[in-house]
Amino acid sequence: MSNTLGNEFIQSSIKRFKTYKQLADKTFEQLTDADFHFQPNGSCNNIAIIVQHMAGNMKSRWTNILTEDGEKPWRNRDEEFEDQGYGREKLLQLWEEGWSVLFNTLADLTEEDLLKNTYIRKEPLTVCDAIIRQMAHYPTHVGQIVYLGKLIRQDEWNSLSIEKGKSEAYNNAPGIKDPAKQF
């Protein structure tokens, strides 16, 4: 693969998406099955709902991005926002399926594809802009997942970033840094 700006953008996008996925994955590792359904109040989504939504969005947006609108007729977005009562195994299956569609699609894109037109809900945008749009969308939900995880685990929470008061020690430590602790 040549080291062109377009290819660098695709590779950087994959890297960033993987970092956000990793933050949620590390949160899931700290949760019990019941924790996925914890809802602080009636207006908040629980982690299960966020997973359902993200998986549905990823499958819809990234399936056939060059030939079909990103809002597929088979997607039921409203249903994604209802807790389906899925267990951990099913939720993680949906989660992995969604990310798999995204990563496979990004890996198959060429530099020339970035300036091609695609659509989301009939709104025209370039593939490059579609990537940026989702790069803004998914981290928002990952942040919600992490925040809910912290609320649930409280004092038992294992930090996913540099712990308070330890920035200098982290910055001065030799070796490879954990990309998930960049925040």
HELIX and SHEET records of a PDB file:
HELIX    1   1 LEU A    5  PHE A   28  1                                  24    
HELIX    2   2 ALA A   34  HIS A   37  5                                   4    
HELIX    3   3 ILE A   47  TRP A   62  1                                  16    
HELIX    4   4 ARG A   77  GLU A   80  1                                   4    
HELIX    5   5 ARG A   88  ASP A  108  1                                  21    
HELIX    6   6 GLU A  111  LEU A  115  5                                   5    
HELIX    7   7 VAL A  127  ARG A  153  1                                  27    
HELIX    8   8 GLN A  154  GLU A  156  5                                   3    
HELIX    9   9 SER A  167  ASN A  172  1                                   6    
HELIX   10  10 PRO A  179  LYS A  181  5                                   3    
SHEET    1   A 2 ASN A 117  ILE A 120  0                                        
SHEET    2   A 2 GLU A 123  THR A 126 -1                                        
END                                                                             
